[in-house]
Amino acid sequence: MKARFVTSAAKASDFPPPTHPEIAVVGRSNVGKSSLINALVGTDGLARTSRTPGRTRLLNWFEIESKHPFYLVDLPGYGYADVAAKVRHSWRPMIETYLESRTVLAGVLLLVDIRRGVQEEELDFVPWLESKGTPIVVALTKADKLSKNKRYPEIKRVRAELGITRDPYAVSTITDDSGIPELWKALFGMIDPKV
């Protein structure tokens, strides 16, 4: 899959023109958003990774070249990021503005660390998205950190806690690409429901 970085934005007036459908990539700080984006496109370093949680402080657009071109939009992580509270709180209006007003938003890819499970933010976030009619795909990151026989119970637990209708995708980005092809199919389904 070919992909390229397009732009970053710190405020709504800096968002690029709405030319292609967009899938927002959302999750806690240190959930592995950048690693997952890199695994999806098969390119190390497209989305910058860091050992320090909370490094994504802007919205970042990545164009995915396919039969139906679209953007993955990496949103700042939420949760325990070691960032000044004032800065972290400034992200919320920007993220909410994006999610509420972006006319080309096709859906949200919500990432949850399979080892940590669902947190309070996800329990609030999923119903909020559903109330707006925004399609959601849930991916459980860092699946390679659990043995395969421990993954399935976690998948079922997250599905039940979030009240979603289909199982989340358990994905591994370090040891192999398990779950990546299935996740791509779900993402393309948000762009083109006939897929």
C-alpha positions, 0 to 999 in steps of 0.5 A, spaced: 500 500 500 502 506 498 502 512 502 505 519 503 505 524 509 500 530 507 500 535 512 499 537 520 494 542 523 494 545 530 487 548 528 481 547 524 483 553 519 489 549 518 485 543 516 487 541 508 481 541 503 476 536 504 478 532 497 478 525 500 474 520 505 478 520 512 478 515 517 481 518 524 486 514 528 484 515 535 487 512 542 490 513 548 497 516 548 502 510 548 497 505 544 501 505 538 498 509 533 504 511 529 506 504 529 500 501 527 499 506 521 506 504 519 504 497 519 498 498 515 502 502 510 508 497 510 513 503 511 517 504 517 518 512 519 512 514 515 508 516 522 513 518 527 514 513 533 517 515 540 518 512 546 515 518 550 507 518 550 504 524 547 508 526 542 503 527 537 500 534 538 497 535 531 492 532 527 497 529 521 494 527 514 497 521 511 494 519 504 493 512 502 493 511 495 488 505 493 482 504 488 479 509 492 484 514 495 483 516 502 486 519 508 488 516 515 488 522 520 492 521 526 489 525 532 493 526 538 493 521 544 489 522 550 490 519 557 496 520 561 501 523 556 507 527 560 504 533 557 502 540 560 495 539 562 494 546 559 496 543 552 493 537 553 486 540 554 487 545 548 487 538 544 480 537 546 476 542 542 481 541 536 479 534 536 472 535 537 471 540 532 475 535 527 470 529 529 464 533 529 465 538 523 469 534 518 464 533 512 469 527 509 470 523 516 468 516 513 469 513 520 474 512 526 479 507 527 479 506 535 485 503 538 485 500 545 492 496 548 490 489 548 493 488 555 490 494 558 483 494 556 478 499 555 478 505 560 473 510 562 475 515 555 473 509 551 467 508 555 465 515 553 467 516 546 464 510 543 457 512 545 458 519 543 461 517 536 455 512 535 450 518 537 453 522 531 452 516 527 460 515 526 462 508 524 467 505 528 472 500 527 476 497 534 483 495 533 487 491 539 494 493 539 500 490 541 497 483 540 504 480 540 505 481 547 499 476 549 499 469 547 494 467 542 490 463 547 489 469 551 487 474 545 480 471 544 478 472 551 480 479 551 477 480 544 470 478 547 471 482 553 473 489 549 467 487 545 462 486 551 465 493 555 464 497 549 457 494 546 460 494 539 456 489 534 463 486 531 469 483 534 475 488 535 481 486 530 487 484 534 493 486 531 501 485 531 505 491 529 512 488 531 513 481 530 508 480 524 502 483 521 497 478 524 490 482 523 493 487 518 489 484 512 483 483 516 483 491 519 484 493 512 478 490 509 474 493 515 477 500 513 476 499 506 469 497 508 468 504 511 470 508 505 466 504 500 461 499 504 460 495 498 467 492 499 
